[in-house]
Amino acid sequence: MKKDIEKLNKLTQLHAIASNEVEVTSYLKSSLKGQITKDRLGSVVASTGEGGQVLITAPIDEVGMIVTQVTKQGLLKFQNVGYMHAKNSLNQLFLVTTKDKTFLATLIGKPLTYQAGDELPRVEDFKTLYLDAGFKSDKEAFDKGIQIGDMVTRYAEFKSLENDRFISKALDTRSSVYVLSELLEEVENLKVALNAAFTVQHKMNMKGAKTASYMVEPDISISLDTMDSTDHTMPDFIKLGGGPVISFYDQGLIAHPRLRNYVLNLCKLHKIPYQEAHQQSVLSEGHYLQLSKLGAATLSIGIPIKNKHSHHQMIDYSDLVHTKKLLKLFVESLNDKVIEEILYT
């Protein structure tokens, strides 16, 4: 387990927003097993085995920002890349990555001056907020290497909690990256072609999922991502530590019925804990995977995560273990005949 956690730690501490994922892609290309290819956007696909084409995707970019302006006082204005909530971000630490170095910065707004009994001022959006890296002027910021377009990511260390739970930034994507990369290490005796795609620009309309699916032209595809745990507010919904989440509906994908039943039966047969859920307002990469060329039987599988839209996202290690076990059983059980039955029976 220690080795696994060290790898997960490493993945979360890499920095990569949509269109600037080179830290993660460089790490993956140097460590993945299988035949490595890339699309023109930068997604990395590792392939192994022969037979029907199976595609599993995991997004690699994290929510962040790009620098858009430097004020006379040396403060940085920015554009967020992906969904962020201003209230969760205020007074938190961020890392500004330039061509040659990095700078720590805190997100600041107007001073919260109020008297006892007053309602706490609301933070509605990012328009009145700035990143403060300590620069005293725009000239100092530019002289030290700040440029318009520089990447900004959340800064939060990887920490362990009780019961094998962990918190960090970027776990909402790197958890699935970890599981998929470990799957490549463990699969054996494949009777299909497994294509593990680590997709870029997930936070910008999931562009990498679409281009990767056109490269592979899968018969069957799985979108692997994280899904919000709500057991602290809705005990009967998605639970941290409850096992992988088999989604039957999201905003862009109704799960392929026979593929979904096939996966559910594997869970039952091998006593893998699982959860079922739908996401009415969320779009998964499965939306694009199912539309590749002639179409693919597609399913979304989620790893439960808590505090998804924050600096300190939380996962339960057992969910990673059970998700990887399910995917391993799934791909090793497939052959051309099984794929044919799922697609056309």
Secondary structure as a PSIPRED ss2 file (coil, helix, strand):
# PSIPRED VFORMAT (PSIPRED V4.0)

   1 M C   1.000  0.000  0.000
   2 K H   0.000  1.000  0.000
   3 K H   0.000  1.000  0.000
   4 D H   0.000  1.000  0.000
   5 I H   0.000  1.000  0.000
   6 E H   0.000  1.000  0.000
   7 K H   0.000  1.000  0.000
   8 L H   0.000  1.000  0.000
   9 N H   0.000  1.000  0.000
  10 K H   0.000  1.000  0.000
  11 L H   0.000  1.000  0.000
  12 T H   0.000  1.000  0.000
  13 Q H   0.000  1.000  0.000
  14 L C   1.000  0.000  0.000
  15 H C   1.000  0.000  0.000
  16 A C   1.000  0.000  0.000
  17 I E   0.000  0.000  1.000
  18 A C   1.000  0.000  0.000
  19 S C   1.000  0.000  0.000
  20 N E   0.000  0.000  1.000
  21 E C   1.000  0.000  0.000
  22 V H   0.000  1.000  0.000
  23 E H   0.000  1.000  0.000
  24 V H   0.000  1.000  0.000
  25 T H   0.000  1.000  0.000
  26 S H   0.000  1.000  0.000
  27 Y H   0.000  1.000  0.000
  28 L H   0.000  1.000  0.000
  29 K H   0.000  1.000  0.000
  30 S H   0.000  1.000  0.000
  31 S H   0.000  1.000  0.000
  32 L C   1.000  0.000  0.000
  33 K C   1.000  0.000  0.000
  34 G C   1.000  0.000  0.000
  35 Q E   0.000  0.000  1.000
  36 I E   0.000  0.000  1.000
  37 T E   0.000  0.000  1.000
  38 K E   0.000  0.000  1.000
  39 D C   1.000  0.000  0.000
  40 R C   1.000  0.000  0.000
  41 L C   1.000  0.000  0.000
  42 G C   1.000  0.000  0.000
  43 S C   1.000  0.000  0.000
  44 V E   0.000  0.000  1.000
  45 V E   0.000  0.000  1.000
  46 A E   0.000  0.000  1.000
  47 S E   0.000  0.000  1.000
  48 T E   0.000  0.000  1.000
  49 G C   1.000  0.000  0.000
  50 E C   1.000  0.000  0.000
  51 G C   1.000  0.000  0.000
  52 G C   1.000  0.000  0.000
  53 Q E   0.000  0.000  1.000
  54 V E   0.000  0.000  1.000
  55 L E   0.000  0.000  1.000
  56 I E   0.000  0.000  1.000
  57 T E   0.000  0.000  1.000
  58 A E   0.000  0.000  1.000
  59 P E   0.000  0.000  1.000
  60 I C   1.000  0.000  0.000
  61 D C   1.000  0.000  0.000
  62 E C   1.000  0.000  0.000
  63 V C   1.000  0.000  0.000
  64 G E   0.000  0.000  1.000
  65 M E   0.000  0.000  1.000
  66 I E   0.000  0.000  1.000
  67 V E   0.000  0.000  1.000
  68 T E   0.000  0.000  1.000
  69 Q E   0.000  0.000  1.000
  70 V E   0.000  0.000  1.000
  71 T C   1.000  0.000  0.000
  72 K C   1.000  0.000  0.000
  73 Q C   1.000  0.000  0.000
  74 G C   1.000  0.000  0.000
  75 L C   1.000  0.000  0.000
  76 L E   0.000  0.000  1.000
  77 K E   0.000  0.000  1.000
  78 F E   0.000  0.000  1.000
  79 Q E   0.000  0.000  1.000
  80 N E   0.000  0.000  1.000
  81 V E   0.000  0.000  1.000
  82 G C   1.000  0.000  0.000
  83 Y C   1.000  0.000  0.000
  84 M C   1.000  0.000  0.000
  85 H C   1.000  0.000  0.000
  86 A H   0.000  1.000  0.000
  87 K H   0.000  1.000  0.000
  88 N H   0.000  1.000  0.000
  89 S H   0.000  1.000  0.000
  90 L C   1.000  0.000  0.000
  91 N C   1.000  0.000  0.000
  92 Q C   1.000  0.000  0.000
  93 L E   0.000  0.000  1.000
  94 F E   0.000  0.000  1.000
  95 L E   0.000  0.000  1.000
  96 V E   0.000  0.000  1.000
  97 T E   0.000  0.000  1.000
  98 T C   1.000  0.000  0.000
  99 K C   1.000  0.000  0.000
 100 D C   1.000  0.000  0.000
 101 K C   1.000  0.000  0.000
 102 T E   0.000  0.000  1.000
 103 F E   0.000  0.000  1.000
 104 L E   0.000  0.000  1.000
 105 A E   0.000  0.000  1.000
 106 T E   0.000  0.000  1.000
 107 L E   0.000  0.000  1.000
 108 I E   0.000  0.000  1.000
 109 G C   1.000  0.000  0.000
 110 K C   1.000  0.000  0.000
 111 P C   1.000  0.000  0.000
 112 L C   1.000  0.000  0.000
 113 T C   1.000  0.000  0.000
 114 Y C   1.000  0.000  0.000
 115 Q C   1.000  0.000  0.000
 116 A C   1.000  0.000  0.000
 117 G C   1.000  0.000  0.000
 118 D C   1.000  0.000  0.000
 119 E C   1.000  0.000  0.000
 120 L C   1.000  0.000  0.000
 121 P C   1.000  0.000  0.000
 122 R C   1.000  0.000  0.000
 123 V C   1.000  0.000  0.000
 124 E C   1.000  0.000  0.000
 125 D C   1.000  0.000  0.000
 126 F C   1.000  0.000  0.000
 127 K C   1.000  0.000  0.000
 128 T C   1.000  0.000  0.000
 129 L C   1.000  0.000  0.000
 130 Y E   0.000  0.000  1.000
 131 L E   0.000  0.000  1.000
 132 D E   0.000  0.000  1.000
 133 A C   1.000  0.000  0.000
 134 G C   1.000  0.000  0.000
 135 F C   1.000  0.000  0.000
 136 K C   1.000  0.000  0.000
 137 S C   1.000  0.000  0.000
 138 D H   0.000  1.000  0.000
 139 K H   0.000  1.000  0.000
 140 E H   0.000  1.000  0.000
 141 A H   0.000  1.000  0.000
 142 F H   0.000  1.000  0.000
 143 D H   0.000  1.000  0.000
 144 K C   1.000  0.000  0.000
 145 G C   1.000  0.000  0.000
 146 I C   1.000  0.000  0.000
 147 Q C   1.000  0.000  0.000
 148 I C   1.000  0.000  0.000
 149 G C   1.000  0.000  0.000
 150 D C   1.000  0.000  0.000
 151 M E   0.000  0.000  1.000
 152 V E   0.000  0.000  1.000
 153 T E   0.000  0.000  1.000
 154 R E   0.000  0.000  1.000
 155 Y C   1.000  0.000  0.000
 156 A C   1.000  0.000  0.000
 157 E C   1.000  0.000  0.000
 158 F C   1.000  0.000  0.000
 159 K E   0.000  0.000  1.000
 160 S E   0.000  0.000  1.000
 161 L C   1.000  0.000  0.000
 162 E H   0.000  1.000  0.000
 163 N H   0.000  1.000  0.000
 164 D H   0.000  1.000  0.000
 165 R E   0.000  0.000  1.000
 166 F E   0.000  0.000  1.000
 167 I E   0.000  0.000  1.000
 168 S E   0.000  0.000  1.000
 169 K C   1.000  0.000  0.000
 170 A C   1.000  0.000  0.000
 171 L H   0.000  1.000  0.000
 172 D H   0.000  1.000  0.000
 173 T H   0.000  1.000  0.000
 174 R H   0.000  1.000  0.000
 175 S H   0.000  1.000  0.000
 176 S H   0.000  1.000  0.000
 177 V H   0.000  1.000  0.000
 178 Y H   0.000  1.000  0.000
 179 V H   0.000  1.000  0.000
 180 L H   0.000  1.000  0.000
 181 S H   0.000  1.000  0.000
 182 E H   0.000  1.000  0.000
 183 L H   0.000  1.000  0.000
 184 L H   0.000  1.000  0.000
 185 E H   0.000  1.000  0.000
 186 E H   0.000  1.000  0.000
 187 V C   1.000  0.000  0.000
 188 E C   1.000  0.000  0.000
 189 N C   1.000  0.000  0.000
 190 L C   1.000  0.000  0.000
 191 K C   1.000  0.000  0.000
 192 V C   1.000  0.000  0.000
 193 A E   0.000  0.000  1.000
 194 L E   0.000  0.000  1.000
 195 N E   0.000  0.000  1.000
 196 A E   0.000  0.000  1.000
 197 A E   0.000  0.000  1.000
 198 F E   0.000  0.000  1.000
 199 T E   0.000  0.000  1.000
 200 V C   1.000  0.000  0.000
 201 Q C   1.000  0.000  0.000
 202 H C   1.000  0.000  0.000
 203 K C   1.000  0.000  0.000
 204 M C   1.000  0.000  0.000
 205 N C   1.000  0.000  0.000
 206 M C   1.000  0.000  0.000
 207 K H   0.000  1.000  0.000
 208 G H   0.000  1.000  0.000
 209 A H   0.000  1.000  0.000
 210 K H   0.000  1.000  0.000
 211 T H   0.000  1.000  0.000
 212 A H   0.000  1.000  0.000
 213 S H   0.000  1.000  0.000
 214 Y H   0.000  1.000  0.000
 215 M H   0.000  1.000  0.000
 216 V H   0.000  1.000  0.000
 217 E C   1.000  0.000  0.000
 218 P C   1.000  0.000  0.000
 219 D C   1.000  0.000  0.000
 220 I E   0.000  0.000  1.000
 221 S E   0.000  0.000  1.000
 222 I E   0.000  0.000  1.000
 223 S E   0.000  0.000  1.000
 224 L E   0.000  0.000  1.000
 225 D E   0.000  0.000  1.000
 226 T E   0.000  0.000  1.000
 227 M E   0.000  0.000  1.000
 228 D E   0.000  0.000  1.000
 229 S C   1.000  0.000  0.000
 230 T C   1.000  0.000  0.000
 231 D C   1.000  0.000  0.000
 232 H C   1.000  0.000  0.000
 233 T C   1.000  0.000  0.000
 234 M C   1.000  0.000  0.000
 235 P C   1.000  0.000  0.000
 236 D C   1.000  0.000  0.000
 237 F C   1.000  0.000  0.000
 238 I C   1.000  0.000  0.000
 239 K C   1.000  0.000  0.000
 240 L C   1.000  0.000  0.000
 241 G C   1.000  0.000  0.000
 242 G C   1.000  0.000  0.000
 243 G C   1.000  0.000  0.000
 244 P C   1.000  0.000  0.000
 245 V E   0.000  0.000  1.000
 246 I E   0.000  0.000  1.000
 247 S E   0.000  0.000  1.000
 248 F E   0.000  0.000  1.000
 249 Y E   0.000  0.000  1.000
 250 D E   0.000  0.000  1.000
 251 Q C   1.000  0.000  0.000
 252 G C   1.000  0.000  0.000
 253 L C   1.000  0.000  0.000
 254 I E   0.000  0.000  1.000
 255 A C   1.000  0.000  0.000
 256 H C   1.000  0.000  0.000
 257 P H   0.000  1.000  0.000
 258 R H   0.000  1.000  0.000
 259 L H   0.000  1.000  0.000
 260 R H   0.000  1.000  0.000
 261 N H   0.000  1.000  0.000
 262 Y H   0.000  1.000  0.000
 263 V H   0.000  1.000  0.000
 264 L H   0.000  1.000  0.000
 265 N H   0.000  1.000  0.000
 266 L H   0.000  1.000  0.000
 267 C H   0.000  1.000  0.000
 268 K H   0.000  1.000  0.000
 269 L H   0.000  1.000  0.000
 270 H C   1.000  0.000  0.000
 271 K C   1.000  0.000  0.000
 272 I C   1.000  0.000  0.000
 273 P C   1.000  0.000  0.000
 274 Y C   1.000  0.000  0.000
 275 Q E   0.000  0.000  1.000
 276 E E   0.000  0.000  1.000
 277 A E   0.000  0.000  1.000
 278 H E   0.000  0.000  1.000
 279 Q E   0.000  0.000  1.000
 280 Q C   1.000  0.000  0.000
 281 S C   1.000  0.000  0.000
 282 V C   1.000  0.000  0.000
 283 L C   1.000  0.000  0.000
 284 S C   1.000  0.000  0.000
 285 E C   1.000  0.000  0.000
 286 G H   0.000  1.000  0.000
 287 H H   0.000  1.000  0.000
 288 Y H   0.000  1.000  0.000
 289 L H   0.000  1.000  0.000
 290 Q C   1.000  0.000  0.000
 291 L C   1.000  0.000  0.000
 292 S C   1.000  0.000  0.000
 293 K C   1.000  0.000  0.000
 294 L C   1.000  0.000  0.000
 295 G C   1.000  0.000  0.000
 296 A C   1.000  0.000  0.000
 297 A E   0.000  0.000  1.000
 298 T E   0.000  0.000  1.000
 299 L E   0.000  0.000  1.000
 300 S E   0.000  0.000  1.000
 301 I E   0.000  0.000  1.000
 302 G E   0.000  0.000  1.000
 303 I E   0.000  0.000  1.000
 304 P E   0.000  0.000  1.000
 305 I E   0.000  0.000  1.000
 306 K E   0.000  0.000  1.000
 307 N C   1.000  0.000  0.000
 308 K C   1.000  0.000  0.000
 309 H C   1.000  0.000  0.000
 310 S C   1.000  0.000  0.000
 311 H C   1.000  0.000  0.000
 312 H C   1.000  0.000  0.000
 313 Q E   0.000  0.000  1.000
 314 M E   0.000  0.000  1.000
 315 I E   0.000  0.000  1.000
 316 D E   0.000  0.000  1.000
 317 Y H   0.000  1.000  0.000
 318 S H   0.000  1.000  0.000
 319 D H   0.000  1.000  0.000
 320 L H   0.000  1.000  0.000
 321 V H   0.000  1.000  0.000
 322 H H   0.000  1.000  0.000
 323 T H   0.000  1.000  0.000
 324 K H   0.000  1.000  0.000
 325 K H   0.000  1.000  0.000
 326 L H   0.000  1.000  0.000
 327 L H   0.000  1.000  0.000
 328 K H   0.000  1.000  0.000
 329 L H   0.000  1.000  0.000
 330 F H   0.000  1.000  0.000
 331 V H   0.000  1.000  0.000
 332 E H   0.000  1.000  0.000
 333 S H   0.000  1.000  0.000
 334 L C   1.000  0.000  0.000
 335 N C   1.000  0.000  0.000
 336 D H   0.000  1.000  0.000
 337 K H   0.000  1.000  0.000
 338 V H   0.000  1.000  0.000
 339 I H   0.000  1.000  0.000
 340 E H   0.000  1.000  0.000
 341 E H   0.000  1.000  0.000
 342 I H   0.000  1.000  0.000
 343 L H   0.000  1.000  0.000
 344 Y H   0.000  1.000  0.000
 345 T C   1.000  0.000  0.000
